[in-house]
Amino acid sequence: MYAIEIFYSEEDEGYIAIVPELPGCSAFGETEERALQEVKIAMKLWLETAREMDRAIPVPLKRSLAASPA
């Protein structure tokens, strides 16, 4: 599974979701939840297009969750 980063953009007045491992794969939403929904669609389309064009698809990086400080 690819990592997804979501952040608020004051300039756009909404949330931006990006998939760092898939260049150019991003989406916008008025809420975090909507940005997440939209980026999942963008990821699917990114991967489908890469397959159709016979382009390399990055392997998701393995990540571990760090424990939150107490």
C-alpha positions as CSV (number, residue, x, y, z in Angstrom):
1,M,0.0,0.0,0.0
2,Y,1.3,3.4,-0.9
3,A,1.6,6.2,1.7
4,I,-0.8,9.1,1.4
5,E,-0.1,12.5,2.8
6,I,-2.9,15.0,3.4
7,F,-2.5,18.6,4.4
8,Y,-4.5,21.8,4.4
9,S,-3.8,24.4,1.8
10,E,-4.7,27.9,2.7
11,E,-4.1,29.0,-0.9
12,D,-6.6,26.4,-2.2
13,E,-8.9,26.6,0.9
14,G,-9.1,22.9,1.1
15,Y,-7.1,19.7,1.6
16,I,-4.5,18.3,-0.7
17,A,-3.7,14.6,-0.8
18,I,-0.6,13.3,-2.4
19,V,1.0,10.0,-3.0
20,P,4.8,10.7,-2.9
21,E,5.8,7.4,-4.6
22,L,3.6,8.1,-7.6
23,P,4.9,11.3,-9.3
24,G,2.1,13.8,-10.0
25,C,-0.6,11.7,-8.2
26,S,-2.6,14.2,-6.0
27,A,-6.1,15.2,-5.3
28,F,-8.1,18.0,-3.7
29,G,-11.0,17.9,-1.3
30,E,-12.9,20.4,0.9
31,T,-12.5,17.9,3.8
32,E,-9.7,15.5,4.7
33,E,-12.1,12.6,4.0
34,R,-13.0,13.9,0.5
35,A,-9.3,14.5,-0.4
36,L,-8.7,10.8,0.7
37,Q,-11.5,9.5,-1.5
38,E,-10.4,11.5,-4.4
39,V,-6.7,10.5,-4.1
40,K,-7.7,6.8,-4.0
41,I,-9.4,7.4,-7.4
42,A,-6.4,9.2,-8.7
43,M,-4.1,6.4,-7.5
44,K,-6.2,3.8,-9.4
45,L,-6.1,5.9,-12.6
46,W,-2.4,6.5,-12.2
47,L,-1.7,2.8,-11.9
48,E,-4.0,1.8,-14.8
49,T,-2.4,4.4,-17.0
50,A,1.1,3.3,-16.1
51,R,0.1,-0.3,-17.0
52,E,-1.5,0.7,-20.3
53,M,1.6,2.7,-21.3
54,D,3.9,-0.1,-20.1
55,R,5.7,2.2,-17.6
56,A,7.4,1.1,-14.5
57,I,5.3,1.1,-11.4
58,P,7.1,1.9,-8.1
59,V,7.0,-0.7,-5.4
60,P,5.4,0.7,-2.2
61,L,8.1,1.5,0.4
62,K,7.9,-0.3,3.6
63,R,7.1,2.0,6.5
64,S,6.8,1.5,10.2
65,L,4.8,3.5,12.5
66,A,6.7,5.2,15.2
67,A,5.3,5.2,18.7
68,S,3.8,8.5,19.8
69,P,5.6,10.1,22.7
70,A,3.8,9.7,26.0
